[in-house]
Amino acid sequence: MFRLIILLIVLGLQFLVYSRARRWARTRFPGSARAQTVLTALFGLLGLVLVLALFLGSVASLLPRWIPALLARPFYIWEGATIALGLAILAGIIIAFPFRLAGALLSRLPPTAPGFRRMTGLPAVIRFDASRREFLVRGMEGLTAVSFGAATYGVFAGRSGYEFTETSIPVRDLPVPLDGFTIGLVSDVHSSSFMTKKQMDEYCRALMSLGTDLIAVPGDFVNSQTEEVYPFAESFSALRAPCGVYGVMGNHDFFAPDPDRVAREVDGCGVRLLRNDSVIIAKNGARFALMGIDDVGRSDRATSHMRSAARGVPGGLPRVLLCHRPYFLEEAASMGMDLVLSGHTHGGQIVLGHLGPFVLTPAAIASPYIWGNYSRGHTQMYVSRGIGTVGLPMRLNCPPELTRITLRRAADPAPSEFPS
């Protein structure tokens, strides 16, 4: 059902683009049916490919490997650009609707209809309307060029490279010997054809270079296939940290046909999975509790899993929680967690810009927590941008991230509702 909904939304947006493209073809090539035929064939063919990709992905395995490798990136560029154009057209329709409605009423109501028709027939109004239409056509041509250029950049360049992010997080009543304890954070790997073993090897070497006390991997080791865990396990088996390497299962790990095998391979490669349980981390004679929960979709289950993870944890110890989704900050605060480490949002993955502390991205529709530092009361949370991609294999204004978190002792950390 989820895939069907996504398909209908994408095809609906692309139909808007198709209808505008046909109108453009009639304007630019009057009397020619060839341009419209080409557009119809192009949109129809790529729409069919989208259906096959969503529902019959296994068909690709029957083709010679060079065919999907050659066609994948152009296909994703097309999808990214046409979705962006569709959203822009939809926004224009919504903005123009009140004006169109007002014009329709004025042209039909007896008191205003004669005057409105006389006004629209004036030469100055006709010239203005023609220039407005030409401006809109040229604007759409420019927007199309920008959309395809941005999509091409996002596929070929936006996913490459990464940023090191350093942040210090105050933890209430952190023991003095743990002041300065460091955690390396890498999230949302999404091992797949778009996150190869070679790329994961590079990320692991970079993460090791941070020299942190502990490494955390809060979920989405694979994209959607069980077999994707094997290159992940080979690469991440190289990770070492004095206080260990820990992880939790993300939603895409459960999308795999055999999530238990994913869990066994991840755990076996040295990334110790915390599945609604906890471990005591010790350094310099001081301790804190590291807890982890399986990915959940509802707040009541999140609370239940946190309760299970906290069972047996000695009182008075700081509590650090690995939770794939950042949605459950309120629940974590109610359970007395001191720090939550999450991912899932990819920092938005496609970021249109920033408005003060707010990230302008479609991901903001699903989560108020996109990237960076947040808090509720004494509970702090850091949300990683991750390193992988999902859906469209592109990033825009949102480079992959490896994070070095330093825990600092704070008697009463000042709450902050927004990312820093």
FILO-472491 format. One record per residue (C-alpha): z, y, x; residue number from 1; chain; residue in three letters. Coordinates in steps of 0.2 Angstrom, whole numbers, plus 5000, padded with zeros to 4 digits. Layout:
<atoms>
((Z; Y; X); NUM; A; ALA)
...
</atoms>
This chain:
<atoms>
((5000; 5000; 5000); 1; A; MET)
((5004; 5012; 5014); 2; A; PHE)
((4987; 5009; 5022); 3; A; ARG)
((4979; 5012; 5006); 4; A; LEU)
((4987; 5028; 5003); 5; A; ILE)
((4983; 5034; 5021); 6; A; ILE)
((4965; 5029; 5018); 7; A; LEU)
((4963; 5038; 5001); 8; A; LEU)
((4971; 5054; 5009); 9; A; ILE)
((4959; 5053; 5024); 10; A; VAL)
((4944; 5049; 5014); 11; A; LEU)
((4948; 5063; 5001); 12; A; GLY)
((4949; 5076; 5016); 13; A; LEU)
((4933; 5070; 5023); 14; A; GLN)
((4925; 5071; 5006); 15; A; PHE)
((4929; 5090; 5006); 16; A; LEU)
((4921; 5091; 5023); 17; A; VAL)
((4906; 5082; 5017); 18; A; TYR)
((4904; 5093; 5002); 19; A; SER)
((4905; 5108; 5013); 20; A; ARG)
((4893; 5101; 5026); 21; A; ALA)
((4880; 5097; 5012); 22; A; ARG)
((4881; 5115; 5006); 23; A; ARG)
((4879; 5121; 5024); 24; A; TRP)
((4864; 5110; 5026); 25; A; ALA)
((4856; 5117; 5010); 26; A; ARG)
((4859; 5135; 5017); 27; A; THR)
((4853; 5132; 5035); 28; A; ARG)
((4839; 5121; 5031); 29; A; PHE)
((4832; 5126; 5013); 30; A; PRO)
((4820; 5114; 5006); 31; A; GLY)
((4824; 5100; 5019); 32; A; SER)
((4831; 5084; 5012); 33; A; ALA)
((4832; 5076; 5030); 34; A; ARG)
((4848; 5085; 5035); 35; A; ALA)
((4857; 5080; 5019); 36; A; GLN)
((4852; 5062; 5021); 37; A; THR)
((4858; 5062; 5039); 38; A; VAL)
((4875; 5069; 5034); 39; A; LEU)
((4877; 5056; 5020); 40; A; THR)
((4873; 5042; 5032); 41; A; ALA)
((4885; 5048; 5045); 42; A; LEU)
((4899; 5051; 5033); 43; A; PHE)
((4896; 5034; 5024); 44; A; GLY)
((4895; 5024; 5040); 45; A; LEU)
((4910; 5032; 5048); 46; A; LEU)
((4920; 5030; 5032); 47; A; GLY)
((4915; 5011; 5032); 48; A; LEU)
((4921; 5010; 5050); 49; A; VAL)
((4938; 5018; 5045); 50; A; LEU)
((4940; 5005; 5031); 51; A; VAL)
((4937; 4991; 5043); 52; A; LEU)
((4949; 4998; 5056); 53; A; ALA)
((4963; 5000; 5043); 54; A; LEU)
((4961; 4983; 5034); 55; A; PHE)
((4950; 4972; 5045); 56; A; LEU)
((4956; 4977; 5063); 57; A; GLY)
((4954; 4959; 5068); 58; A; SER)
((4935; 4960; 5067); 59; A; VAL)
((4935; 4970; 5083); 60; A; ALA)
((4942; 4955; 5092); 61; A; SER)
((4925; 4946; 5088); 62; A; LEU)
((4914; 4959; 5096); 63; A; LEU)
((4911; 4961; 5114); 64; A; PRO)
((4925; 4971; 5122); 65; A; ARG)
((4913; 4984; 5128); 66; A; TRP)
((4908; 4989; 5110); 67; A; ILE)
((4925; 4994; 5104); 68; A; PRO)
((4929; 5002; 5121); 69; A; ALA)
((4913; 5013; 5120); 70; A; LEU)
((4915; 5018; 5102); 71; A; LEU)
((4934; 5020; 5100); 72; A; ALA)
((4936; 5037; 5107); 73; A; ARG)
((4921; 5045; 5098); 74; A; PRO)
((4927; 5038; 5082); 75; A; PHE)
((4945; 5045; 5084); 76; A; TYR)
((4937; 5062; 5089); 77; A; ILE)
((4927; 5062; 5073); 78; A; TRP)
((4943; 5057; 5063); 79; A; GLU)
((4954; 5070; 5071); 80; A; GLY)
((4941; 5084; 5069); 81; A; ALA)
((4936; 5080; 5051); 82; A; THR)
((4955; 5078; 5045); 83; A; ILE)
((4959; 5095; 5053); 84; A; ALA)
((4943; 5103; 5044); 85; A; LEU)
((4948; 5094; 5028); 86; A; GLY)
((4965; 5102; 5029); 87; A; LEU)
((4958; 5119; 5033); 88; A; ALA)
((4946; 5118; 5018); 89; A; ILE)
((4960; 5112; 5006); 90; A; LEU)
((4971; 5126; 5012); 91; A; ALA)
((4957; 5138; 5008); 92; A; GLY)
((4955; 5131; 4991); 93; A; ILE)
((4973; 5133; 4987); 94; A; ILE)
((4973; 5151; 4993); 95; A; ILE)
((4957; 5155; 4984); 96; A; ALA)
((4962; 5147; 4967); 97; A; PHE)
((4972; 5162; 4960); 98; A; PRO)
((4958; 5174; 4963); 99; A; PHE)
((4945; 5162; 4956); 100; A; ARG)
((4956; 5159; 4941); 101; A; LEU)
((4958; 5178; 4939); 102; A; ALA)
((4939; 5181; 4940); 103; A; GLY)
((4936; 5167; 4928); 104; A; ALA)
((4948; 5175; 4915); 105; A; LEU)
((4941; 5192; 4917); 106; A; LEU)
((4923; 5186; 4915); 107; A; SER)
((4927; 5177; 4899); 108; A; ARG)
((4940; 5188; 4890); 109; A; LEU)
((4932; 5199; 4877); 110; A; PRO)
((4941; 5215; 4883); 111; A; PRO)
((4936; 5213; 4901); 112; A; THR)
((4920; 5203; 4901); 113; A; ALA)
((4907; 5216; 4899); 114; A; PRO)
((4915; 5228; 4912); 115; A; GLY)
((4917; 5213; 4924); 116; A; PHE)
((4899; 5207; 4922); 117; A; ARG)
((4893; 5225; 4925); 118; A; ARG)
((4904; 5227; 4941); 119; A; MET)
((4898; 5210; 4948); 120; A; THR)
((4880; 5216; 4945); 121; A; GLY)
((4881; 5232; 4956); 122; A; LEU)
((4871; 5231; 4972); 123; A; PRO)
((4886; 5235; 4983); 124; A; ALA)
((4895; 5221; 4975); 125; A; VAL)
((4880; 5209; 4978); 126; A; ILE)
((4878; 5214; 4996); 127; A; ARG)
((4897; 5212; 4999); 128; A; PHE)
((4897; 5195; 4991); 129; A; ASP)
((4882; 5190; 5002); 130; A; ALA)
((4890; 5196; 5018); 131; A; SER)
((4906; 5187; 5013); 132; A; ARG)
((4897; 5171; 5010); 133; A; ARG)
((4888; 5173; 5027); 134; A; GLU)
((4905; 5176; 5035); 135; A; PHE)
((4913; 5161; 5028); 136; A; LEU)
((4898; 5150; 5034); 137; A; VAL)
((4900; 5157; 5051); 138; A; ARG)
((4918; 5155; 5051); 139; A; GLY)
((4917; 5137; 5046); 140; A; MET)
((4904; 5134; 5060); 141; A; GLU)
((4916; 5141; 5072); 142; A; GLY)
((4931; 5131; 5065); 143; A; LEU)
((4921; 5115; 5066); 144; A; THR)
((4917; 5118; 5084); 145; A; ALA)
((4935; 5122; 5088); 146; A; VAL)
((4941; 5106; 5078); 147; A; SER)
((4929; 5095; 5088); 148; A; PHE)
((4934; 5103; 5104); 149; A; GLY)
((4952; 5101; 5101); 150; A; ALA)
((4950; 5083; 5096); 151; A; ALA)
((4940; 5079; 5111); 152; A; THR)
((4954; 5087; 5122); 153; A; TYR)
((4968; 5078; 5113); 154; A; GLY)
((4959; 5061; 5115); 155; A; VAL)
((4954; 5063; 5133); 156; A; PHE)
((4967; 5075; 5141); 157; A; ALA)
((4981; 5078; 5129); 158; A; GLY)
((4988; 5060; 5131); 159; A; ARG)
((4987; 5060; 5150); 160; A; SER)
((5000; 5067; 5162); 161; A; GLY)
((5018; 5070; 5156); 162; A; TYR)
((5032; 5082; 5158); 163; A; GLU)
((5049; 5080; 5165); 164; A; PHE)
((5062; 5088; 5153); 165; A; THR)
((5080; 5091; 5159); 166; A; GLU)
((5094; 5095; 5147); 167; A; THR)
((5113; 5095; 5148); 168; A; SER)
((5122; 5090; 5132); 169; A; ILE)
((5141; 5094; 5129); 170; A; PRO)
((5151; 5079; 5124); 171; A; VAL)
((5168; 5082; 5116); 172; A; ARG)
((5182; 5074; 5126); 173; A; ASP)
((5171; 5066; 5139); 174; A; LEU)
((5182; 5060; 5153); 175; A; PRO)
((5181; 5070; 5168); 176; A; VAL)
((5175; 5056; 5179); 177; A; PRO)
((5159; 5055; 5168); 178; A; LEU)
((5155; 5074; 5168); 179; A; ASP)
((5138; 5074; 5176); 180; A; GLY)
((5133; 5056; 5170); 181; A; PHE)
((5114; 5055; 5168); 182; A; THR)
((5103; 5046; 5156); 183; A; ILE)
((5084; 5043; 5158); 184; A; GLY)
((5076; 5043; 5141); 185; A; LEU)
((5059; 5036; 5137); 186; A; VAL)
((5054; 5033; 5119); 187; A; SER)
((5039; 5027; 5109); 188; A; ASP)
((5029; 5018; 5122); 189; A; VAL)
((5017; 5010; 5109); 190; A; HIS)
((5010; 4997; 5121); 191; A; SER)
((4992; 4995; 5116); 192; A; SER)
((4974; 4997; 5121); 193; A; SER)
((4978; 5016; 5122); 194; A; PHE)
((4994; 5013; 5132); 195; A; MET)
((4989; 5001; 5146); 196; A; THR)
((5000; 4991; 5159); 197; A; LYS)
((4993; 5003; 5172); 198; A; LYS)
((4999; 5018; 5163); 199; A; GLN)
((5016; 5010; 5159); 200; A; MET)
((5018; 5006; 5177); 201; A; ASP)
((5016; 5024; 5181); 202; A; GLU)
((5028; 5030; 5168); 203; A; TYR)
((5041; 5017; 5175); 204; A; CYS)
((5039; 5023; 5193); 205; A; ARG)
((5041; 5041; 5187); 206; A; ALA)
((5057; 5037; 5177); 207; A; LEU)
((5064; 5027; 5191); 208; A; MET)
((5062; 5043; 5202); 209; A; SER)
((5074; 5052; 5191); 210; A; LEU)
((5088; 5042; 5199); 211; A; GLY)
((5099; 5042; 5183); 212; A; THR)
((5114; 5032; 5180); 213; A; ASP)
((5107; 5023; 5164); 214; A; LEU)
((5090; 5022; 5156); 215; A; ILE)
((5088; 5022; 5137); 216; A; ALA)
((5072; 5016; 5127); 217; A; VAL)
((5075; 5020; 5109); 218; A; PRO)
((5061; 5009; 5101); 219; A; GLY)
((5043; 5007; 5097); 220; A; ASP)
((5039; 4996; 5112); 221; A; PHE)
((5023; 4990; 5104); 222; A; VAL)
((5010; 4998; 5092); 223; A; ASN)
((5008; 4984; 5079); 224; A; SER)
((5004; 4967; 5087); 225; A; GLN)
((5016; 4955; 5094); 226; A; THR)
((5005; 4951; 5110); 227; A; GLU)
((5007; 4970; 5115); 228; A; GLU)
((5024; 4966; 5121); 229; A; VAL)
((5018; 4956; 5136); 230; A; TYR)
((5011; 4971; 5146); 231; A; PRO)
((5026; 4981; 5141); 232; A; PHE)
((5038; 4968; 5147); 233; A; ALA)
((5028; 4966; 5164); 234; A; GLU)
((5029; 4985; 5167); 235; A; SER)
((5047; 4988; 5161); 236; A; PHE)
((5054; 4973; 5170); 237; A; SER)
((5053; 4985; 5185); 238; A; ALA)
((5066; 4997; 5178); 239; A; LEU)
((5083; 4997; 5186); 240; A; ARG)
((5098; 5009; 5184); 241; A; ALA)
((5116; 5007; 5191); 242; A; PRO)
((5124; 5006; 5173); 243; A; CYS)
((5109; 4996; 5165); 244; A; GLY)
((5093; 4998; 5155); 245; A; VAL)
((5096; 4998; 5136); 246; A; TYR)
((5085; 4999; 5120); 247; A; GLY)
((5084; 4997; 5101); 248; A; VAL)
((5070; 4991; 5090); 249; A; MET)
((5059; 5004; 5082); 250; A; GLY)
((5049; 5003; 5066); 251; A; ASN)
((5032; 4998; 5075); 252; A; HIS)
((5042; 4984; 5083); 253; A; ASP)
((5045; 4977; 5066); 254; A; PHE)
((5027; 4980; 5060); 255; A; PHE)
((5022; 4966; 5073); 256; A; ALA)
((5019; 4949; 5064); 257; A; PRO)
((5033; 4942; 5075); 258; A; ASP)
((5047; 4955; 5078); 259; A; PRO)
((5059; 4942; 5084); 260; A; ASP)
((5047; 4937; 5098); 261; A; ARG)
((5045; 4956; 5102); 262; A; VAL)
((5064; 4957; 5104); 263; A; ALA)
((5066; 4942; 5114); 264; A; ARG)
((5052; 4948; 5127); 265; A; GLU)
((5060; 4965; 5128); 266; A; VAL)
((5077; 4958; 5130); 267; A; ASP)
((5071; 4946; 5143); 268; A; GLY)
((5062; 4959; 5154); 269; A; CYS)
((5078; 4968; 5157); 270; A; GLY)
((5079; 4980; 5143); 271; A; VAL)
((5095; 4975; 5135); 272; A; ARG)
((5093; 4977; 5116); 273; A; LEU)
((5107; 4983; 5106); 274; A; LEU)
((5105; 4976; 5088); 275; A; ARG)
((5119; 4984; 5078); 276; A; ASN)
((5131; 4981; 5092); 277; A; ASP)
((5138; 4990; 5107); 278; A; SER)
((5142; 4989; 5125); 279; A; VAL)
((5155; 4998; 5136); 280; A; ILE)
((5148; 5008; 5150); 281; A; ILE)
((5160; 5011; 5165); 282; A; ALA)
((5158; 5023; 5180); 283; A; LYS)
((5171; 5030; 5191); 284; A; ASN)
((5185; 5021; 5182); 285; A; GLY)
((5180; 5030; 5165); 286; A; ALA)
((5171; 5023; 5150); 287; A; ARG)
((5161; 5027; 5135); 288; A; PHE)
((5153; 5016; 5121); 289; A; ALA)
((5135; 5014; 5120); 290; A; LEU)
((5129; 5008; 5103); 291; A; MET)
((5112; 5004; 5096); 292; A; GLY)
((5105; 5000; 5079); 293; A; ILE)
((5089; 4992; 5072); 294; A; ASP)
((5077; 5004; 5064); 295; A; ASP)
((5081; 5007; 5046); 296; A; VAL)
((5072; 5016; 5032); 297; A; GLY)
((5087; 5021; 5021); 298; A; ARG)
((5103; 5031; 5025); 299; A; SER)
((5114; 5018; 5017); 300; A; ASP)
((5107; 5005; 5029); 301; A; ARG)
((5109; 5016; 5044); 302; A; ALA)
((5127; 5019; 5040); 303; A; THR)
((5130; 5000; 5038); 304; A; SER)
((5122; 4997; 5054); 305; A; HIS)
((5132; 5010; 5063); 306; A; MET)
((5148; 5003; 5056); 307; A; ARG)
((5143; 4986; 5063); 308; A; SER)
((5139; 4993; 5080); 309; A; ALA)
((5156; 5002; 5080); 310; A; ALA)
((5166; 4986; 5076); 311; A; ARG)
((5177; 4982; 5090); 312; A; GLY)
((5174; 4999; 5100); 313; A; VAL)
((5191; 5005; 5106); 314; A; PRO)
((5197; 5021; 5099); 315; A; GLY)
((5196; 5037; 5110); 316; A; GLY)
((5180; 5032; 5119); 317; A; LEU)
((5165; 5044; 5117); 318; A; PRO)
((5151; 5036; 5107); 319; A; ARG)
((5133; 5037; 5111); 320; A; VAL)
((5121; 5030; 5099); 321; A; LEU)
((5103; 5024; 5101); 322; A; LEU)
((5094; 5026; 5085); 323; A; CYS)
((5075; 5026; 5084); 324; A; HIS)
((5073; 5038; 5070); 325; A; ARG)
((5082; 5055; 5070); 326; A; PRO)
((5083; 5056; 5052); 327; A; TYR)
((5101; 5050; 5051); 328; A; PHE)
((5110; 5064; 5060); 329; A; LEU)
((5122; 5067; 5045); 330; A; GLU)
((5127; 5049; 5044); 331; A; GLU)
((5130; 5048; 5063); 332; A; ALA)
((5141; 5064; 5062); 333; A; ALA)
((5151; 5056; 5047); 334; A; SER)
((5153; 5040; 5058); 335; A; MET)
((5160; 5050; 5073); 336; A; GLY)
((5146; 5048; 5085); 337; A; MET)
((5146; 5060; 5099); 338; A; ASP)
((5128; 5059; 5105); 339; A; LEU)
((5112; 5052; 5096); 340; A; VAL)
((5097; 5048; 5106); 341; A; LEU)
((5081; 5046; 5096); 342; A; SER)
((5062; 5047; 5096); 343; A; GLY)
((5050; 5042; 5083); 344; A; HIS)
((5042; 5059; 5079); 345; A; THR)
((5032; 5060; 5095); 346; A; HIS)
((5037; 5078; 5095); 347; A; GLY)
((5024; 5080; 5082); 348; A; GLY)
((5010; 5073; 5092); 349; A; GLN)
((4998; 5086; 5085); 350; A; ILE)
((5007; 5103; 5086); 351; A; VAL)
((4998; 5118; 5079); 352; A; LEU)
((5011; 5130; 5087); 353; A; GLY)
((5029; 5136; 5086); 354; A; HIS)
((5037; 5148; 5074); 355; A; LEU)
((5053; 5153; 5083); 356; A; GLY)
((5063; 5137; 5084); 357; A; PRO)
((5052; 5128; 5071); 358; A; PHE)
((5038; 5116; 5077); 359; A; VAL)
((5022; 5118; 5067); 360; A; LEU)
((5016; 5100; 5065); 361; A; THR)
((5012; 5088; 5050); 362; A; PRO)
((5027; 5078; 5056); 363; A; ALA)
((5038; 5091; 5050); 364; A; ALA)
((5034; 5085; 5032); 365; A; ILE)
((5044; 5069; 5036); 366; A; ALA)
((5058; 5075; 5047); 367; A; SER)
((5067; 5091; 5050); 368; A; PRO)
((5071; 5085; 5068); 369; A; TYR)
((5055; 5085; 5078); 370; A; ILE)
((5059; 5087; 5097); 371; A; TRP)
((5074; 5093; 5107); 372; A; GLY)
((5092; 5097; 5104); 373; A; ASN)
((5101; 5097; 5087); 374; A; TYR)
((5119; 5095; 5081); 375; A; SER)
((5130; 5093; 5066); 376; A; ARG)
((5148; 5098; 5069); 377; A; GLY)
((5153; 5089; 5085); 378; A; HIS)
((5138; 5077; 5085); 379; A; THR)
((5124; 5081; 5097); 380; A; GLN)
((5107; 5073; 5096); 381; A; MET)
((5092; 5073; 5107); 382; A; TYR)
((5074; 5069; 5100); 383; A; VAL)
((5061; 5063; 5113); 384; A; SER)
((5043; 5067; 5112); 385; A; ARG)
((5040; 5050; 5118); 386; A; GLY)
((5025; 5044; 5129); 387; A; ILE)
((5013; 5035; 5117); 388; A; GLY)
((5003; 5039; 5101); 389; A; THR)
((5001; 5032; 5084); 390; A; VAL)
((4987; 5034; 5071); 391; A; GLY)
((4975; 5045; 5081); 392; A; LEU)
((4977; 5042; 5100); 393; A; PRO)
((4978; 5060; 5104); 394; A; MET)
((4991; 5073; 5108); 395; A; ARG)
((4988; 5092; 5106); 396; A; LEU)
((5001; 5105; 5113); 397; A; ASN)
((5013; 5090; 5114); 398; A; CYS)
((5012; 5081; 5131); 399; A; PRO)
((5021; 5065; 5134); 400; A; PRO)
((5039; 5067; 5140); 401; A; GLU)
((5052; 5059; 5151); 402; A; LEU)
((5069; 5066; 5150); 403; A; THR)
((5084; 5067; 5161); 404; A; ARG)
((5100; 5070; 5151); 405; A; ILE)
((5116; 5076; 5159); 406; A; THR)
((5132; 5073; 5150); 407; A; LEU)
((5145; 5087; 5151); 408; A; ARG)
((5163; 5088; 5146); 409; A; ARG)
((5166; 5100; 5132); 410; A; ALA)
((5182; 5102; 5122); 411; A; ALA)
((5172; 5110; 5107); 412; A; ASP)
((5153; 5111; 5109); 413; A; PRO)
((5146; 5125; 5099); 414; A; ALA)
((5135; 5118; 5084); 415; A; PRO)
((5117; 5122; 5084); 416; A; SER)
((5105; 5118; 5070); 417; A; GLU)
((5089; 5120; 5080); 418; A; PHE)
((5080; 5113; 5095); 419; A; PRO)
((5084; 5123; 5111); 420; A; SER)
</atoms>
